[in-house]
Amino acid sequence: MLKLIVNGRSREVEEGTVVDLLRGHGLDNKMVVVEIDGSIVPKEAWASTALADGMTVELVHFVGGG
């Protein structure tokens, strides 16, 4: 298990990639921006970006409405 800070909260997650983290949070990857340790991760790099112990991750998702 890895210990991450996700959106300001301490979380324990299985080893994996950004894609795995998004799936675990039930987020639609079309409407999400991912930032790790202060840097935005391009969508094309999500599948190859491994999570590591101690990372700070911000998941910003957009909700449509009117």
mmJSON file of the N, C-alpha and C atoms, coordinates in Angstrom:
{"data_MODEL":{"atom_site":{
"group_PDB":["ATOM","ATOM","ATOM","ATOM","ATOM","ATOM","ATOM","ATOM","ATOM","ATOM","ATOM","ATOM","ATOM","ATOM","ATOM","ATOM","ATOM","ATOM","ATOM","ATOM","ATOM","ATOM","ATOM","ATOM","ATOM","ATOM","ATOM","ATOM","ATOM","ATOM","ATOM","ATOM","ATOM","ATOM","ATOM","ATOM","ATOM","ATOM","ATOM","ATOM","ATOM","ATOM","ATOM","ATOM","ATOM","ATOM","ATOM","ATOM","ATOM","ATOM","ATOM","ATOM","ATOM","ATOM","ATOM","ATOM","ATOM","ATOM","ATOM","ATOM","ATOM","ATOM","ATOM","ATOM","ATOM","ATOM","ATOM","ATOM","ATOM","ATOM","ATOM","ATOM","ATOM","ATOM","ATOM","ATOM","ATOM","ATOM","ATOM","ATOM","ATOM","ATOM","ATOM","ATOM","ATOM","ATOM","ATOM","ATOM","ATOM","ATOM","ATOM","ATOM","ATOM","ATOM","ATOM","ATOM","ATOM","ATOM","ATOM","ATOM","ATOM","ATOM","ATOM","ATOM","ATOM","ATOM","ATOM","ATOM","ATOM","ATOM","ATOM","ATOM","ATOM","ATOM","ATOM","ATOM","ATOM","ATOM","ATOM","ATOM","ATOM","ATOM","ATOM","ATOM","ATOM","ATOM","ATOM","ATOM","ATOM","ATOM","ATOM","ATOM","ATOM","ATOM","ATOM","ATOM","ATOM","ATOM","ATOM","ATOM","ATOM","ATOM","ATOM","ATOM","ATOM","ATOM","ATOM","ATOM","ATOM","ATOM","ATOM","ATOM","ATOM","ATOM","ATOM","ATOM","ATOM","ATOM","ATOM","ATOM","ATOM","ATOM","ATOM","ATOM","ATOM","ATOM","ATOM","ATOM","ATOM","ATOM","ATOM","ATOM","ATOM","ATOM","ATOM","ATOM","ATOM","ATOM","ATOM","ATOM","ATOM","ATOM","ATOM","ATOM","ATOM","ATOM","ATOM","ATOM","ATOM","ATOM","ATOM","ATOM","ATOM","ATOM","ATOM","ATOM","ATOM","ATOM"],
"id":[1,2,3,4,5,6,7,8,9,10,11,12,13,14,15,16,17,18,19,20,21,22,23,24,25,26,27,28,29,30,31,32,33,34,35,36,37,38,39,40,41,42,43,44,45,46,47,48,49,50,51,52,53,54,55,56,57,58,59,60,61,62,63,64,65,66,67,68,69,70,71,72,73,74,75,76,77,78,79,80,81,82,83,84,85,86,87,88,89,90,91,92,93,94,95,96,97,98,99,100,101,102,103,104,105,106,107,108,109,110,111,112,113,114,115,116,117,118,119,120,121,122,123,124,125,126,127,128,129,130,131,132,133,134,135,136,137,138,139,140,141,142,143,144,145,146,147,148,149,150,151,152,153,154,155,156,157,158,159,160,161,162,163,164,165,166,167,168,169,170,171,172,173,174,175,176,177,178,179,180,181,182,183,184,185,186,187,188,189,190,191,192,193,194,195,196,197,198],
"type_symbol":["N","C","C","N","C","C","N","C","C","N","C","C","N","C","C","N","C","C","N","C","C","N","C","C","N","C","C","N","C","C","N","C","C","N","C","C","N","C","C","N","C","C","N","C","C","N","C","C","N","C","C","N","C","C","N","C","C","N","C","C","N","C","C","N","C","C","N","C","C","N","C","C","N","C","C","N","C","C","N","C","C","N","C","C","N","C","C","N","C","C","N","C","C","N","C","C","N","C","C","N","C","C","N","C","C","N","C","C","N","C","C","N","C","C","N","C","C","N","C","C","N","C","C","N","C","C","N","C","C","N","C","C","N","C","C","N","C","C","N","C","C","N","C","C","N","C","C","N","C","C","N","C","C","N","C","C","N","C","C","N","C","C","N","C","C","N","C","C","N","C","C","N","C","C","N","C","C","N","C","C","N","C","C","N","C","C","N","C","C","N","C","C","N","C","C","N","C","C"],
"label_atom_id":["N","CA","C","N","CA","C","N","CA","C","N","CA","C","N","CA","C","N","CA","C","N","CA","C","N","CA","C","N","CA","C","N","CA","C","N","CA","C","N","CA","C","N","CA","C","N","CA","C","N","CA","C","N","CA","C","N","CA","C","N","CA","C","N","CA","C","N","CA","C","N","CA","C","N","CA","C","N","CA","C","N","CA","C","N","CA","C","N","CA","C","N","CA","C","N","CA","C","N","CA","C","N","CA","C","N","CA","C","N","CA","C","N","CA","C","N","CA","C","N","CA","C","N","CA","C","N","CA","C","N","CA","C","N","CA","C","N","CA","C","N","CA","C","N","CA","C","N","CA","C","N","CA","C","N","CA","C","N","CA","C","N","CA","C","N","CA","C","N","CA","C","N","CA","C","N","CA","C","N","CA","C","N","CA","C","N","CA","C","N","CA","C","N","CA","C","N","CA","C","N","CA","C","N","CA","C","N","CA","C","N","CA","C","N","CA","C","N","CA","C","N","CA","C","N","CA","C","N","CA","C"],
"label_alt_id":[null,null,null,null,null,null,null,null,null,null,null,null,null,null,null,null,null,null,null,null,null,null,null,null,null,null,null,null,null,null,null,null,null,null,null,null,null,null,null,null,null,null,null,null,null,null,null,null,null,null,null,null,null,null,null,null,null,null,null,null,null,null,null,null,null,null,null,null,null,null,null,null,null,null,null,null,null,null,null,null,null,null,null,null,null,null,null,null,null,null,null,null,null,null,null,null,null,null,null,null,null,null,null,null,null,null,null,null,null,null,null,null,null,null,null,null,null,null,null,null,null,null,null,null,null,null,null,null,null,null,null,null,null,null,null,null,null,null,null,null,null,null,null,null,null,null,null,null,null,null,null,null,null,null,null,null,null,null,null,null,null,null,null,null,null,null,null,null,null,null,null,null,null,null,null,null,null,null,null,null,null,null,null,null,null,null,null,null,null,null,null,null,null,null,null,null,null,null],
"label_comp_id":["MET","MET","MET","LEU","LEU","LEU","LYS","LYS","LYS","LEU","LEU","LEU","ILE","ILE","ILE","VAL","VAL","VAL","ASN","ASN","ASN","GLY","GLY","GLY","ARG","ARG","ARG","SER","SER","SER","ARG","ARG","ARG","GLU","GLU","GLU","VAL","VAL","VAL","GLU","GLU","GLU","GLU","GLU","GLU","GLY","GLY","GLY","THR","THR","THR","VAL","VAL","VAL","VAL","VAL","VAL","ASP","ASP","ASP","LEU","LEU","LEU","LEU","LEU","LEU","ARG","ARG","ARG","GLY","GLY","GLY","HIS","HIS","HIS","GLY","GLY","GLY","LEU","LEU","LEU","ASP","ASP","ASP","ASN","ASN","ASN","LYS","LYS","LYS","MET","MET","MET","VAL","VAL","VAL","VAL","VAL","VAL","VAL","VAL","VAL","GLU","GLU","GLU","ILE","ILE","ILE","ASP","ASP","ASP","GLY","GLY","GLY","SER","SER","SER","ILE","ILE","ILE","VAL","VAL","VAL","PRO","PRO","PRO","LYS","LYS","LYS","GLU","GLU","GLU","ALA","ALA","ALA","TRP","TRP","TRP","ALA","ALA","ALA","SER","SER","SER","THR","THR","THR","ALA","ALA","ALA","LEU","LEU","LEU","ALA","ALA","ALA","ASP","ASP","ASP","GLY","GLY","GLY","MET","MET","MET","THR","THR","THR","VAL","VAL","VAL","GLU","GLU","GLU","LEU","LEU","LEU","VAL","VAL","VAL","HIS","HIS","HIS","PHE","PHE","PHE","VAL","VAL","VAL","GLY","GLY","GLY","GLY","GLY","GLY","GLY","GLY","GLY"],
"label_asym_id":["A","A","A","A","A","A","A","A","A","A","A","A","A","A","A","A","A","A","A","A","A","A","A","A","A","A","A","A","A","A","A","A","A","A","A","A","A","A","A","A","A","A","A","A","A","A","A","A","A","A","A","A","A","A","A","A","A","A","A","A","A","A","A","A","A","A","A","A","A","A","A","A","A","A","A","A","A","A","A","A","A","A","A","A","A","A","A","A","A","A","A","A","A","A","A","A","A","A","A","A","A","A","A","A","A","A","A","A","A","A","A","A","A","A","A","A","A","A","A","A","A","A","A","A","A","A","A","A","A","A","A","A","A","A","A","A","A","A","A","A","A","A","A","A","A","A","A","A","A","A","A","A","A","A","A","A","A","A","A","A","A","A","A","A","A","A","A","A","A","A","A","A","A","A","A","A","A","A","A","A","A","A","A","A","A","A","A","A","A","A","A","A","A","A","A","A","A","A"],
"label_entity_id":["1","1","1","1","1","1","1","1","1","1","1","1","1","1","1","1","1","1","1","1","1","1","1","1","1","1","1","1","1","1","1","1","1","1","1","1","1","1","1","1","1","1","1","1","1","1","1","1","1","1","1","1","1","1","1","1","1","1","1","1","1","1","1","1","1","1","1","1","1","1","1","1","1","1","1","1","1","1","1","1","1","1","1","1","1","1","1","1","1","1","1","1","1","1","1","1","1","1","1","1","1","1","1","1","1","1","1","1","1","1","1","1","1","1","1","1","1","1","1","1","1","1","1","1","1","1","1","1","1","1","1","1","1","1","1","1","1","1","1","1","1","1","1","1","1","1","1","1","1","1","1","1","1","1","1","1","1","1","1","1","1","1","1","1","1","1","1","1","1","1","1","1","1","1","1","1","1","1","1","1","1","1","1","1","1","1","1","1","1","1","1","1","1","1","1","1","1","1"],
"label_seq_id":[1,1,1,2,2,2,3,3,3,4,4,4,5,5,5,6,6,6,7,7,7,8,8,8,9,9,9,10,10,10,11,11,11,12,12,12,13,13,13,14,14,14,15,15,15,16,16,16,17,17,17,18,18,18,19,19,19,20,20,20,21,21,21,22,22,22,23,23,23,24,24,24,25,25,25,26,26,26,27,27,27,28,28,28,29,29,29,30,30,30,31,31,31,32,32,32,33,33,33,34,34,34,35,35,35,36,36,36,37,37,37,38,38,38,39,39,39,40,40,40,41,41,41,42,42,42,43,43,43,44,44,44,45,45,45,46,46,46,47,47,47,48,48,48,49,49,49,50,50,50,51,51,51,52,52,52,53,53,53,54,54,54,55,55,55,56,56,56,57,57,57,58,58,58,59,59,59,60,60,60,61,61,61,62,62,62,63,63,63,64,64,64,65,65,65,66,66,66],
"pdbx_PDB_ins_code":[null,null,null,null,null,null,null,null,null,null,null,null,null,null,null,null,null,null,null,null,null,null,null,null,null,null,null,null,null,null,null,null,null,null,null,null,null,null,null,null,null,null,null,null,null,null,null,null,null,null,null,null,null,null,null,null,null,null,null,null,null,null,null,null,null,null,null,null,null,null,null,null,null,null,null,null,null,null,null,null,null,null,null,null,null,null,null,null,null,null,null,null,null,null,null,null,null,null,null,null,null,null,null,null,null,null,null,null,null,null,null,null,null,null,null,null,null,null,null,null,null,null,null,null,null,null,null,null,null,null,null,null,null,null,null,null,null,null,null,null,null,null,null,null,null,null,null,null,null,null,null,null,null,null,null,null,null,null,null,null,null,null,null,null,null,null,null,null,null,null,null,null,null,null,null,null,null,null,null,null,null,null,null,null,null,null,null,null,null,null,null,null,null,null,null,null,null,null],
"Cartn_x":[0.844,0.0,0.886,0.419,1.107,0.319,1.028,0.374,0.515,-0.621,-0.659,-1.495,-1.314,-2.239,-3.044,-4.344,-5.214,-6.249,-6.206,-7.114,-7.106,-5.893,-5.727,-5.969,-6.294,-6.576,-5.608,-5.171,-4.286,-5.067,-4.493,-5.145,-4.118,-4.58,-3.765,-4.356,-3.517,-3.978,-3.036,-3.547,-2.722,-1.719,-0.6,0.348,-0.341,0.003,-0.598,-0.223,-1.06,-0.822,-1.91,-1.766,-2.786,-4.137,-4.145,-5.399,-6.074,-5.299,-5.851,-6.439,-5.761,-6.252,-7.582,-7.684,-8.934,-10.068,-9.784,-10.815,-11.268,-10.317,-10.633,-11.494,-11.411,-12.235,-13.508,-13.699,-14.905,-15.018,-13.873,-13.882,-13.8,-14.544,-14.519,-13.28,-12.345,-11.075,-11.18,-12.345,-12.493,-12.643,-13.038,-13.343,-12.482,-11.222,-10.355,-9.005,-8.461,-7.08,-6.354,-5.165,-4.385,-3.103,-2.859,-1.633,-0.923,0.362,1.163,2.334,2.431,3.513,3.694,2.575,2.604,2.721,2.817,2.934,1.761,1.176,0.074,0.625,-0.061,0.339,-0.505,0.123,-0.644,-1.433,-2.625,-3.501,-2.813,-2.009,-1.348,-0.296,0.079,1.067,0.435,-0.877,-1.529,-1.259,-1.351,-1.193,0.237,1.193,2.591,3.155,2.341,2.805,2.47,3.511,3.331,3.153,2.288,2.113,3.279,3.685,4.784,4.416,4.927,4.667,5.021,4.127,4.381,3.953,3.459,3.01,1.832,1.78,0.613,-0.098,-1.351,-2.12,-3.366,-3.615,-4.863,-5.625,-6.865,-7.752,-8.84,-8.826,-9.812,-10.745,-12.016,-12.97,-14.014,-14.439,-15.368,-16.764,-17.724,-19.113,-19.884,-20.584,-21.395,-22.684,-23.23,-24.49,-24.917,-25.978,-26.438,-27.129],
"Cartn_y":[-1.186,0.0,1.245,2.248,3.534,4.556,5.47,6.571,7.821,8.373,9.581,10.636,11.873,12.937,13.207,12.942,13.137,14.19,15.3,16.423,16.821,16.877,17.348,16.324,15.09,14.052,12.885,12.369,11.211,9.978,9.235,8.031,6.913,5.695,4.526,3.889,3.681,3.115,1.996,1.128,0.069,0.696,0.018,0.477,0.464,1.414,1.483,2.783,3.181,4.386,5.417,6.561,7.603,7.068,6.287,5.711,4.866,4.064,3.231,4.09,5.167,6.071,6.693,7.133,7.722,6.706,5.493,4.436,4.19,4.17,3.946,5.033,6.23,7.351,7.505,6.62,6.661,7.902,8.421,9.646,9.331,10.099,10.015,10.762,10.047,10.677,11.741,11.927,12.963,14.348,14.392,15.672,15.911,15.452,15.535,16.135,16.925,17.384,16.771,16.226,15.587,16.379,16.712,17.402,16.54,16.303,15.544,16.408,16.595,17.384,18.728,19.37,20.714,20.799,19.668,19.677,18.939,19.545,18.9,17.745,16.618,15.419,15.36,15.385,15.306,13.998,14.077,12.907,11.719,11.978,10.881,10.181,10.776,10.162,9.436,9.5,8.904,7.411,6.677,5.217,4.801,5.674,5.335,6.046,6.851,7.563,6.738,6.133,5.289,6.154,5.692,6.347,5.956,6.874,6.599,7.089,6.403,6.753,8.218,8.932,10.314,11.359,10.958,11.922,12.742,13.982,14.827,14.953,14.505,14.449,15.309,16.127,16.888,16.392,15.995,15.567,16.621,17.339,18.394,17.912,17.754,17.287,18.357,18.412,19.437,18.848,19.63,19.202,20.191,19.664,20.523,20.908,21.974,22.417,23.729,24.242,25.487,26.363],
"Cartn_z":[0.0,0.0,0.0,-0.729,-0.78,0.028,0.656,1.356,0.496,0.086,-0.735,-0.03,-0.444,-0.08,-1.345,-1.298,-2.456,-2.092,-2.822,-2.573,-1.099,-0.533,0.833,1.927,1.557,2.555,2.409,3.538,3.531,3.084,2.139,1.6,1.472,1.668,1.358,0.115,-0.883,-2.149,-2.577,-3.425,-4.011,-4.979,-5.177,-6.185,-7.536,-8.381,-9.704,-10.381,-11.321,-12.103,-11.821,-12.437,-12.328,-12.799,-13.86,-14.371,-13.288,-12.579,-11.509,-10.393,-10.054,-9.012,-9.418,-10.663,-11.147,-11.107,-11.543,-11.497,-10.066,-9.141,-7.739,-7.135,-7.703,-7.244,-8.076,-9.056,-9.877,-10.745,-11.177,-11.983,-13.469,-14.25,-15.707,-16.179,-16.788,-17.145,-18.23,-18.829,-19.854,-19.239,-17.978,-17.343,-16.104,-16.144,-14.973,-15.354,-14.435,-14.527,-13.335,-13.578,-12.521,-12.3,-11.036,-10.65,-9.613,-9.815,-8.856,-8.425,-7.121,-6.527,-7.23,-7.55,-8.113,-9.62,-10.312,-11.773,-12.402,-13.437,-14.143,-14.974,-14.878,-15.629,-16.902,-18.082,-19.328,-19.404,-19.95,-20.037,-20.711,-21.73,-22.438,-21.573,-20.442,-19.547,-18.362,-18.208,-17.042,-16.916,-18.008,-17.952,-17.61,-17.859,-17.591,-16.365,-15.692,-14.499,-13.261,-12.687,-11.503,-10.261,-9.379,-8.093,-7.191,-6.308,-5.389,-3.996,-3.008,-1.623,-1.369,-0.698,-0.324,-1.334,-2.498,-3.508,-2.997,-3.463,-3.239,-4.574,-4.604,-5.845,-5.707,-6.706,-6.786,-8.002,-7.782,-8.865,-8.989,-10.089,-10.315,-11.407,-11.05,-12.057,-12.303,-13.536,-13.991,-14.091,-13.662,-13.687,-14.545,-15.55,-16.403,-15.701,-16.116,-15.523,-16.135,-15.612,-16.191,-15.234],
"occupancy":[1.0,1.0,1.0,1.0,1.0,1.0,1.0,1.0,1.0,1.0,1.0,1.0,1.0,1.0,1.0,1.0,1.0,1.0,1.0,1.0,1.0,1.0,1.0,1.0,1.0,1.0,1.0,1.0,1.0,1.0,1.0,1.0,1.0,1.0,1.0,1.0,1.0,1.0,1.0,1.0,1.0,1.0,1.0,1.0,1.0,1.0,1.0,1.0,1.0,1.0,1.0,1.0,1.0,1.0,1.0,1.0,1.0,1.0,1.0,1.0,1.0,1.0,1.0,1.0,1.0,1.0,1.0,1.0,1.0,1.0,1.0,1.0,1.0,1.0,1.0,1.0,1.0,1.0,1.0,1.0,1.0,1.0,1.0,1.0,1.0,1.0,1.0,1.0,1.0,1.0,1.0,1.0,1.0,1.0,1.0,1.0,1.0,1.0,1.0,1.0,1.0,1.0,1.0,1.0,1.0,1.0,1.0,1.0,1.0,1.0,1.0,1.0,1.0,1.0,1.0,1.0,1.0,1.0,1.0,1.0,1.0,1.0,1.0,1.0,1.0,1.0,1.0,1.0,1.0,1.0,1.0,1.0,1.0,1.0,1.0,1.0,1.0,1.0,1.0,1.0,1.0,1.0,1.0,1.0,1.0,1.0,1.0,1.0,1.0,1.0,1.0,1.0,1.0,1.0,1.0,1.0,1.0,1.0,1.0,1.0,1.0,1.0,1.0,1.0,1.0,1.0,1.0,1.0,1.0,1.0,1.0,1.0,1.0,1.0,1.0,1.0,1.0,1.0,1.0,1.0,1.0,1.0,1.0,1.0,1.0,1.0,1.0,1.0,1.0,1.0,1.0,1.0,1.0,1.0,1.0,1.0,1.0,1.0],
"B_iso_or_equiv":[0.0,0.0,0.0,0.0,0.0,0.0,0.0,0.0,0.0,0.0,0.0,0.0,0.0,0.0,0.0,0.0,0.0,0.0,0.0,0.0,0.0,0.0,0.0,0.0,0.0,0.0,0.0,0.0,0.0,0.0,0.0,0.0,0.0,0.0,0.0,0.0,0.0,0.0,0.0,0.0,0.0,0.0,0.0,0.0,0.0,0.0,0.0,0.0,0.0,0.0,0.0,0.0,0.0,0.0,0.0,0.0,0.0,0.0,0.0,0.0,0.0,0.0,0.0,0.0,0.0,0.0,0.0,0.0,0.0,0.0,0.0,0.0,0.0,0.0,0.0,0.0,0.0,0.0,0.0,0.0,0.0,0.0,0.0,0.0,0.0,0.0,0.0,0.0,0.0,0.0,0.0,0.0,0.0,0.0,0.0,0.0,0.0,0.0,0.0,0.0,0.0,0.0,0.0,0.0,0.0,0.0,0.0,0.0,0.0,0.0,0.0,0.0,0.0,0.0,0.0,0.0,0.0,0.0,0.0,0.0,0.0,0.0,0.0,0.0,0.0,0.0,0.0,0.0,0.0,0.0,0.0,0.0,0.0,0.0,0.0,0.0,0.0,0.0,0.0,0.0,0.0,0.0,0.0,0.0,0.0,0.0,0.0,0.0,0.0,0.0,0.0,0.0,0.0,0.0,0.0,0.0,0.0,0.0,0.0,0.0,0.0,0.0,0.0,0.0,0.0,0.0,0.0,0.0,0.0,0.0,0.0,0.0,0.0,0.0,0.0,0.0,0.0,0.0,0.0,0.0,0.0,0.0,0.0,0.0,0.0,0.0,0.0,0.0,0.0,0.0,0.0,0.0,0.0,0.0,0.0,0.0,0.0,0.0],
"pdbx_formal_charge":[null,null,null,null,null,null,null,null,null,null,null,null,null,null,null,null,null,null,null,null,null,null,null,null,null,null,null,null,null,null,null,null,null,null,null,null,null,null,null,null,null,null,null,null,null,null,null,null,null,null,null,null,null,null,null,null,null,null,null,null,null,null,null,null,null,null,null,null,null,null,null,null,null,null,null,null,null,null,null,null,null,null,null,null,null,null,null,null,null,null,null,null,null,null,null,null,null,null,null,null,null,null,null,null,null,null,null,null,null,null,null,null,null,null,null,null,null,null,null,null,null,null,null,null,null,null,null,null,null,null,null,null,null,null,null,null,null,null,null,null,null,null,null,null,null,null,null,null,null,null,null,null,null,null,null,null,null,null,null,null,null,null,null,null,null,null,null,null,null,null,null,null,null,null,null,null,null,null,null,null,null,null,null,null,null,null,null,null,null,null,null,null,null,null,null,null,null,null],
"auth_seq_id":[1,1,1,2,2,2,3,3,3,4,4,4,5,5,5,6,6,6,7,7,7,8,8,8,9,9,9,10,10,10,11,11,11,12,12,12,13,13,13,14,14,14,15,15,15,16,16,16,17,17,17,18,18,18,19,19,19,20,20,20,21,21,21,22,22,22,23,23,23,24,24,24,25,25,25,26,26,26,27,27,27,28,28,28,29,29,29,30,30,30,31,31,31,32,32,32,33,33,33,34,34,34,35,35,35,36,36,36,37,37,37,38,38,38,39,39,39,40,40,40,41,41,41,42,42,42,43,43,43,44,44,44,45,45,45,46,46,46,47,47,47,48,48,48,49,49,49,50,50,50,51,51,51,52,52,52,53,53,53,54,54,54,55,55,55,56,56,56,57,57,57,58,58,58,59,59,59,60,60,60,61,61,61,62,62,62,63,63,63,64,64,64,65,65,65,66,66,66],
"auth_comp_id":["MET","MET","MET","LEU","LEU","LEU","LYS","LYS","LYS","LEU","LEU","LEU","ILE","ILE","ILE","VAL","VAL","VAL","ASN","ASN","ASN","GLY","GLY","GLY","ARG","ARG","ARG","SER","SER","SER","ARG","ARG","ARG","GLU","GLU","GLU","VAL","VAL","VAL","GLU","GLU","GLU","GLU","GLU","GLU","GLY","GLY","GLY","THR","THR","THR","VAL","VAL","VAL","VAL","VAL","VAL","ASP","ASP","ASP","LEU","LEU","LEU","LEU","LEU","LEU","ARG","ARG","ARG","GLY","GLY","GLY","HIS","HIS","HIS","GLY","GLY","GLY","LEU","LEU","LEU","ASP","ASP","ASP","ASN","ASN","ASN","LYS","LYS","LYS","MET","MET","MET","VAL","VAL","VAL","VAL","VAL","VAL","VAL","VAL","VAL","GLU","GLU","GLU","ILE","ILE","ILE","ASP","ASP","ASP","GLY","GLY","GLY","SER","SER","SER","ILE","ILE","ILE","VAL","VAL","VAL","PRO","PRO","PRO","LYS","LYS","LYS","GLU","GLU","GLU","ALA","ALA","ALA","TRP","TRP","TRP","ALA","ALA","ALA","SER","SER","SER","THR","THR","THR","ALA","ALA","ALA","LEU","LEU","LEU","ALA","ALA","ALA","ASP","ASP","ASP","GLY","GLY","GLY","MET","MET","MET","THR","THR","THR","VAL","VAL","VAL","GLU","GLU","GLU","LEU","LEU","LEU","VAL","VAL","VAL","HIS","HIS","HIS","PHE","PHE","PHE","VAL","VAL","VAL","GLY","GLY","GLY","GLY","GLY","GLY","GLY","GLY","GLY"],
"auth_asym_id":["A","A","A","A","A","A","A","A","A","A","A","A","A","A","A","A","A","A","A","A","A","A","A","A","A","A","A","A","A","A","A","A","A","A","A","A","A","A","A","A","A","A","A","A","A","A","A","A","A","A","A","A","A","A","A","A","A","A","A","A","A","A","A","A","A","A","A","A","A","A","A","A","A","A","A","A","A","A","A","A","A","A","A","A","A","A","A","A","A","A","A","A","A","A","A","A","A","A","A","A","A","A","A","A","A","A","A","A","A","A","A","A","A","A","A","A","A","A","A","A","A","A","A","A","A","A","A","A","A","A","A","A","A","A","A","A","A","A","A","A","A","A","A","A","A","A","A","A","A","A","A","A","A","A","A","A","A","A","A","A","A","A","A","A","A","A","A","A","A","A","A","A","A","A","A","A","A","A","A","A","A","A","A","A","A","A","A","A","A","A","A","A","A","A","A","A","A","A"],
"auth_atom_id":["N","CA","C","N","CA","C","N","CA","C","N","CA","C","N","CA","C","N","CA","C","N","CA","C","N","CA","C","N","CA","C","N","CA","C","N","CA","C","N","CA","C","N","CA","C","N","CA","C","N","CA","C","N","CA","C","N","CA","C","N","CA","C","N","CA","C","N","CA","C","N","CA","C","N","CA","C","N","CA","C","N","CA","C","N","CA","C","N","CA","C","N","CA","C","N","CA","C","N","CA","C","N","CA","C","N","CA","C","N","CA","C","N","CA","C","N","CA","C","N","CA","C","N","CA","C","N","CA","C","N","CA","C","N","CA","C","N","CA","C","N","CA","C","N","CA","C","N","CA","C","N","CA","C","N","CA","C","N","CA","C","N","CA","C","N","CA","C","N","CA","C","N","CA","C","N","CA","C","N","CA","C","N","CA","C","N","CA","C","N","CA","C","N","CA","C","N","CA","C","N","CA","C","N","CA","C","N","CA","C","N","CA","C","N","CA","C","N","CA","C","N","CA","C","N","CA","C","N","CA","C"],
"pdbx_PDB_model_num":[1,1,1,1,1,1,1,1,1,1,1,1,1,1,1,1,1,1,1,1,1,1,1,1,1,1,1,1,1,1,1,1,1,1,1,1,1,1,1,1,1,1,1,1,1,1,1,1,1,1,1,1,1,1,1,1,1,1,1,1,1,1,1,1,1,1,1,1,1,1,1,1,1,1,1,1,1,1,1,1,1,1,1,1,1,1,1,1,1,1,1,1,1,1,1,1,1,1,1,1,1,1,1,1,1,1,1,1,1,1,1,1,1,1,1,1,1,1,1,1,1,1,1,1,1,1,1,1,1,1,1,1,1,1,1,1,1,1,1,1,1,1,1,1,1,1,1,1,1,1,1,1,1,1,1,1,1,1,1,1,1,1,1,1,1,1,1,1,1,1,1,1,1,1,1,1,1,1,1,1,1,1,1,1,1,1,1,1,1,1,1,1,1,1,1,1,1,1]
}}}
